[in-house]
Amino acid sequence: MSTACPPSVRPSRRLIPLVAALLGLALLLVALARALAEGRVDIVRVEGAITPPMARYVGGAIGRAAADGAAAVVLEVDTPGGLSSAMDDIIADVIQSEVPVVVFVAPNGARAASAGVFIAYAAHVSAMAPGTRIGSASPIFLGDDGSETDGGDTLVRKVTNDAVSQIRNLAAQRGRNADWAERAVREAANVTAEEAARLGVVDLLAPNVPALLETIDGRSVALAGGPVTLATAGAETRAVGMGLVDRFLQLLADPTIAYILLSLGSLGLILELSNPGAILPGVVGGLGLLLGLFGLGTLPVDWTGALLIGFGFLLLAVDVFVPSFGALTVGGLASFVLGSYLLIGEGAPPGFDVAPTAIWTMTALLLAFFLSLAGSVLRARRRRPATGREALVGEVGTVRRPLRPGADGVVFLGGELWRAVLAPAAADLPLGAPAVVTAVDGLRLVVRPATAAEAAAPTAATDTRTVVPVASPARASAG
């Protein structure tokens, strides 16, 4: 007896060939992409200071090239140096790389200084373009606050010897001139591209990337996983640029940008404190301050300078609420300028400094802001009060009960009847006469006769109704 297959089962069996076909197509596409990548070389531009964002960018590019099965990665280097921690990260990525890494100091006029020397020595292949230079790898000693320090003979020997041992190890691994590398660290030695090739500092010279790839084709290099023969002749090249996040982080690592963000962020917070509820200055100021602090966190900062800048802004903020006739503002600006120059220590690597133009521009901006604020405060103080008893002084009212020396009268002012007395030496005021308030004594006004100009000038408190003389003071006081 045959049993029919349920209808729900038959369609699922029909899907098996379709799923197998799709899986096979996916594997074919992966294999094709990898085959195409094997003939490709990724070009990574290492330009500017060596910072943590730059190390992140280089490490990510090397990792992606290895995952794609690229033939090699070329680091086009033009750097004045940078932070040793970021340099160590890049060196570790190069040494552990599963794809050959070629350092090419280019274009004409480029340099590989300080940290760039170590990175060039770590590369599997190191090359330079004509007209470039390499050297000056001496370590710079920074104190705990980021400022330059001699550190004592023991510290100098300790750090220098550590750098020498590191670069000599790299030279031994790659078969390059270890003696010159030590001179670059101890004596800040520099050589041109031609001298570097002759001394064995780099492996070869090449005018451009295509010529470099043709020259190194067939060269055997030792990777972490074993020796590999380069196949780069005629290879397709792909420029691997920084992503938006890496570009943004590298921008923040610029000392001048971090300084401007820190300054504008602090100014925004002062604006918010002086105008509570404005919201926008507080939000923008908070973001600017946080981004500025992040940028400074990637730099060799002298925190004495940072504290002086903070103290300067504190004095400026206090001057908003506690007027000091400019003393706090002057002190705050002086502290701000001094802290700005001390923010990045003199011992920082080349390229790690705040542009003087930015310092004086920010100082001028702060001075203009607080002069404008001081002007607003003075204008507010000189303005006549709009509320309270003080606001009645100078107002013109209408006499509703005649005023004589030694006797109280009644004045209609601001929609109300007020008891009033004459000011000393003032003439009598008859019914309906305009009277000017000279003072307020408790709930009683002190008045004098108004001049023709004062009587003609409209005021918010003047009684514009027609005054009808009355025979009885009681009726007049009733309004």
C-alpha positions in Angstrom: 0.0 0.0 0.0 1.6 3.3 -1.1 1.4 6.4 1.0 1.3 9.8 -0.7 3.7 12.4 0.5 1.9 15.3 2.2 1.7 18.4 0.0 3.6 20.4 2.6 6.7 18.2 2.2 6.9 18.2 -1.6 7.6 22.0 -2.0 10.4 21.9 0.6 12.2 19.1 -1.3 12.0 21.2 -4.4 13.8 24.0 -2.6 16.9 21.9 -1.9 18.4 22.2 -5.4 17.7 26.0 -5.3 19.4 26.4 -2.0 22.4 24.4 -3.2 22.6 26.5 -6.4 22.6 29.7 -4.4 25.2 28.4 -1.9 27.4 27.4 -4.8 27.0 30.8 -6.5 27.9 32.5 -3.2 31.1 30.4 -2.9 32.0 31.1 -6.5 31.6 34.9 -5.9 33.8 34.7 -2.8 36.4 32.8 -4.7 36.3 35.2 -7.6 36.6 38.2 -5.3 39.6 36.7 -3.5 41.2 35.8 -6.8 40.8 39.4 -7.9 42.2 40.7 -4.6 45.3 38.5 -4.9 46.4 40.6 -7.8 45.7 43.9 -6.0 47.9 46.2 -3.8 46.3 48.5 -1.3 47.9 52.0 -1.0 47.6 53.5 2.4 48.6 57.2 2.9 50.4 57.8 6.2 50.6 61.6 6.1 51.1 63.9 9.2 51.7 63.1 12.8 51.6 59.6 14.1 48.7 59.6 16.5 46.3 57.0 17.9 43.7 57.7 15.2 46.5 57.2 12.5 47.5 53.9 14.2 43.9 52.8 14.1 43.6 53.7 10.4 46.8 51.9 9.4 46.0 48.8 11.5 42.5 48.6 10.1 43.8 48.9 6.5 46.4 46.1 7.0 43.8 43.8 8.6 41.3 44.4 5.7 44.0 43.7 3.1 44.9 40.5 4.8 41.3 39.4 5.0 40.8 40.2 1.3 43.9 38.3 0.3 45.7 41.4 -1.2 49.1 40.9 -2.7 50.7 43.6 -0.5 50.0 46.9 1.4 52.1 50.0 0.5 52.3 52.6 3.3 53.1 55.9 1.6 54.8 57.8 4.5 55.4 61.5 5.0 55.6 62.2 8.7 57.5 64.4 11.1 57.0 61.7 13.8 54.6 61.4 16.6 53.7 59.6 19.8 55.7 56.5 20.7 52.6 54.6 21.8 50.9 55.1 18.4 54.2 54.1 16.7 54.4 50.9 18.7 50.8 50.0 17.7 51.7 50.4 14.0 54.9 48.4 14.3 53.0 45.6 16.0 50.5 45.6 13.2 53.2 45.4 10.6 55.2 42.6 12.3 52.1 40.5 12.9 50.6 41.2 9.4 49.6 38.3 7.3 50.1 40.4 4.1 53.5 42.0 3.1 53.8 45.6 4.2 55.9 48.0 2.1 56.9 51.4 3.4 57.5 53.9 0.7 58.7 57.4 1.7 57.1 59.6 -1.0 56.4 61.8 -2.8 59.4 64.0 -3.6 60.1 66.2 -0.5 58.5 63.8 2.0 60.3 62.6 5.1 60.2 59.8 7.6 61.4 61.4 10.8 61.3 60.2 14.4 58.6 57.5 14.6 58.7 57.3 10.8 62.2 55.8 11.0 61.0 52.9 13.3 58.0 52.2 11.0 60.3 52.1 7.9 62.7 49.7 9.7 59.7 47.4 10.7 58.4 47.1 7.1 59.0 43.9 5.1 60.2 46.1 2.3 61.4 49.7 2.7 61.8 52.2 -0.1 62.2 55.9 -0.7 61.5 58.2 -3.6 64.2 60.6 -4.8 64.3 63.9 -3.0 63.1 62.4 0.3 64.9 62.0 3.6 64.9 59.9 6.7 66.3 60.2 10.3 66.1 62.1 13.6 64.8 59.3 15.7 66.0 60.5 19.0 63.4 60.1 21.8 62.1 63.3 23.5 61.6 63.1 27.2 58.4 64.4 28.6 57.5 64.7 32.3 54.3 63.5 33.9 52.6 66.8 33.0 53.7 66.5 29.3 56.4 69.2 29.4 60.0 68.6 28.3 62.3 67.4 31.0 65.9 66.3 31.2 64.8 63.4 33.4 68.3 62.9 34.7 71.1 60.8 33.2 69.6 57.6 34.4 66.2 58.2 32.6 67.9 59.5 29.5 70.1 56.4 29.2 67.2 54.1 30.1 64.8 55.5 27.4 67.5 55.9 24.7 68.9 52.4 25.2 65.3 51.0 25.0 64.8 52.8 21.7 68.2 51.7 20.4 67.4 48.0 21.3 64.1 48.3 19.6 65.4 49.7 16.3 68.4 47.3 16.3 66.0 44.4 16.6 64.0 45.6 13.7 67.1 46.1 11.7 68.3 42.5 12.4 64.9 41.1 11.4 64.8 43.0 8.1 68.6 42.9 7.3 69.1 46.7 7.4 71.9 48.9 8.7 71.7 48.6 12.5 74.6 50.9 13.2 73.1 53.9 11.3 69.8 53.2 13.0 71.5 53.5 16.4 73.0 56.8 15.2 69.6 58.1 14.2 68.4 57.4 17.8 71.5 58.6 19.7 72.7 61.4 17.4 69.5 62.3 15.5 71.3 61.4 12.2 69.6 62.2 8.9 70.3 61.0 5.4 68.9 61.6 1.9 67.2 58.9 -0.1 70.3 58.2 -2.1 72.5 57.9 1.0 69.9 55.7 2.7 69.9 53.2 -0.2 73.7 53.2 -0.3 74.0 52.7 3.5 71.4 49.9 3.5 69.0 51.9 5.6 66.3 51.2 3.0 66.1 48.4 0.4 65.7 50.5 -2.8 64.8 53.7 -4.5 61.7 54.1 -6.7 60.3 57.2 -8.5 56.6 56.1 -8.0 54.4 53.3 -6.9 54.1 51.5 -10.3 58.0 51.4 -10.5 58.2 50.2 -6.9 55.8 47.4 -7.6 57.8 46.3 -10.7 61.0 46.4 -8.7 60.0 44.3 -5.7 58.1 41.7 -7.8 59.6 38.3 -7.0 61.2 39.4 -3.8 60.8 36.9 -0.9 59.8 38.4 2.5 59.3 36.8 5.9 55.8 37.1 7.3 54.6 36.0 10.7 53.2 32.9 9.1 56.2 32.1 6.9 58.1 33.3 3.8 56.0 34.8 0.9 57.1 35.7 -2.6 55.8 39.1 -3.8 53.8 39.1 -7.0 53.2 42.8 -7.6 54.3 43.4 -11.2 51.4 45.0 -13.0 49.2 44.7 -10.0 46.0 46.7 -9.7 46.3 49.4 -7.0 43.5 50.5 -4.7 43.8 53.7 -2.6 42.5 53.0 0.9 41.6 56.3 2.4 40.6 57.2 5.9 37.0 56.6 6.8 34.9 59.5 8.1 35.4 58.4 11.7 39.1 58.1 11.4 39.4 61.4 9.6 37.3 63.1 12.3 39.5 61.5 15.1 42.7 62.5 13.3 41.3 66.0 13.0 40.6 66.1 16.7 44.2 65.0 17.4 45.5 68.2 15.8 46.6 70.4 18.8 45.3 73.6 17.3 41.9 72.0 16.5 41.7 70.5 20.0 42.6 73.9 21.5 40.0 75.8 19.5 37.3 73.3 20.5 38.3 73.5 24.2 38.2 77.3 24.1 34.9 77.7 22.2 33.3 75.0 24.3 34.3 76.8 27.5 33.0 80.1 26.1 29.7 78.5 25.1 29.2 77.3 28.7 29.9 80.8 30.0 27.3 82.1 27.6 24.8 79.6 28.9 25.6 80.5 32.6 25.2 84.2 31.9 21.9 83.6 29.9 20.2 80.6 31.6 17.7 78.9 29.3 19.4 79.8 26.0 20.1 76.0 25.6 22.0 76.2 22.3 25.2 77.8 23.7 25.2 75.2 26.5 24.7 72.2 24.1 27.3 73.4 21.6 29.7 74.4 24.4 29.4 71.1 26.1 30.0 69.1 22.9 33.0 71.4 22.0 34.5 71.0 25.4 34.2 67.2 25.4 35.6 66.9 21.9 38.5 69.2 22.8 39.3 67.2 25.9 39.2 64.0 23.8 41.7 65.5 21.3 44.0 66.6 24.2 43.8 63.1 25.6 45.7 61.8 22.5 48.4 64.5 22.8 51.4 65.0 25.1 49.6 67.7 27.1 51.2 69.9 29.8 48.4 69.8 32.3 49.7 72.9 34.0 48.8 74.8 30.8 45.4 73.1 30.7 44.7 74.1 34.4 45.8 77.7 33.6 43.3 77.9 30.7 40.6 76.5 33.0 41.4 79.0 35.7 41.3 81.8 33.1 37.8 80.8 32.1 36.8 80.6 35.7 37.9 84.1 36.3 36.1 85.3 33.2 32.9 83.5 34.3 33.0 85.0 37.8 33.4 88.5 36.4 30.0 88.0 34.7 28.3 87.7 38.1 30.7 89.6 40.4 31.7 92.9 38.6 35.4 93.7 39.3 35.8 96.8 37.1 37.8 94.6 34.6 40.3 93.1 37.1 39.0 89.6 36.8 38.8 89.8 33.1 42.4 91.0 32.7 43.6 88.2 35.1 41.5 85.7 33.2 42.9 86.7 29.8 46.5 86.6 31.2 46.0 83.1 32.6 44.4 82.0 29.3 47.3 83.2 27.2 49.9 81.7 29.5 48.1 78.4 29.6 47.7 78.4 25.8 51.5 78.6 25.3 52.1 76.0 27.9 49.4 73.6 26.7 51.7 71.5 24.5 55.2 71.2 26.0 58.3 72.3 24.2 59.5 68.7 24.1 56.5 67.5 22.1 57.3 65.8 18.7 57.4 68.1 15.6 54.0 69.1 14.5 52.5 68.9 18.0 52.0 72.6 18.8 49.2 75.1 19.0 49.5 77.8 16.3 50.2 81.2 17.8 47.7 82.7 15.4 45.0 80.6 17.0 46.0 81.6 20.5 45.8 85.4 19.8 42.7 85.0 17.7 40.9 83.3 20.6 42.2 85.9 23.0 40.9 88.7 20.9 37.6 86.9 20.6 37.3 86.5 24.4 38.3 90.1 24.9 35.6 91.3 22.4 33.0 89.1 24.0 33.6 90.4 27.5 33.9 94.0 26.4 30.5 93.6 24.8 29.1 92.0 27.9 30.5 94.7 30.1 28.9 97.3 27.8 25.5 95.6 28.1 25.8 95.5 31.9 26.6 99.3 32.0 23.7 100.1 29.8 21.4 98.1 32.0 22.6 99.9 35.1 22.1 103.3 33.6 18.6 102.5 32.3 15.8 103.8 34.5 14.0 101.2 36.6 10.8 100.0 35.0 9.2 98.6 38.2 9.1 99.3 41.9 9.3 102.6 43.8 12.3 103.7 41.9 10.3 103.6 38.7 8.0 106.4 40.0 10.8 109.0 40.3 10.6 111.3 37.3 7.1 110.4 36.4 4.5 113.2 35.9 1.1 113.0 37.7 -1.9 115.2 38.1 -2.8 117.1 41.3 -6.2 116.0 42.7 -5.9 117.8 46.0 -3.9 121.1 46.1 -0.5 120.9 47.7 0.9 123.6 50.0 4.0 123.7 52.3 3.3 121.7 55.4 0.1 120.1 54.2 -0.5 116.8 52.3 -2.2 116.7 49.0 -3.3 114.0 46.5 -1.7 113.2 43.2 -3.1 110.8 40.6 -0.4 108.7 39.1 -0.3 105.4 37.3 -4.0 104.8 37.7 -3.9 105.3 41.5 -4.3 108.1 44.0 -1.2 108.9 46.1 -0.7 111.0 49.2 1.9 113.6 48.3 3.9 116.5 49.8 5.8 119.3 48.2 9.6 119.0 47.8 11.6 121.6 49.8 11.3 125.1 48.3 8.8 124.0 45.7 5.9 126.3 44.8 2.3 125.5 45.6 0.5 123.1 43.3 -3.2 123.9 42.5 -5.8 121.3 41.5 -5.1 119.9 38.0 -1.5 121.0 37.9 1.1 118.6 36.6 3.5 117.4 39.3 6.9 115.6 38.9 7.9 112.9 41.5 11.3 113.6 43.0 11.3 110.9 45.7 9.2 108.3 47.4 8.9 108.4 51.2 7.2 105.2 52.3 3.7 105.4 50.7 3.9 109.2 50.1 5.3 110.9 47.1 7.5 114.0 47.2 6.7 116.2 44.2 7.5 119.5 42.6 5.8 121.5 39.8 6.5 120.1 36.3 8.1 122.2 33.6 6.3 122.8 30.4 8.5 120.2 28.6 7.9 117.6 31.3 4.2 118.2 31.3 4.0 117.9 27.5 6.1 114.7 27.4 3.9 111.5 27.4 4.6 109.0 30.1 3.0 105.7 30.9 1.9 107.0 34.2 0.5 110.4 33.2 -3.2 110.9 33.8 -4.6 112.0 30.3 -8.2 112.3 31.5 -9.8 115.8 31.7 -9.6 117.2 35.2 -12.8 118.7 36.5 -12.3 121.1 39.5 -14.4 120.1 42.5 -15.5 122.1 45.5 -14.8 119.5 48.0 -11.4 117.9 48.7 -13.1 114.7 49.7 -14.7 114.4 46.3 -11.3 115.1 44.7 -9.6 112.4 46.7 -12.3 109.9 45.6 -11.0 110.4 42.0 
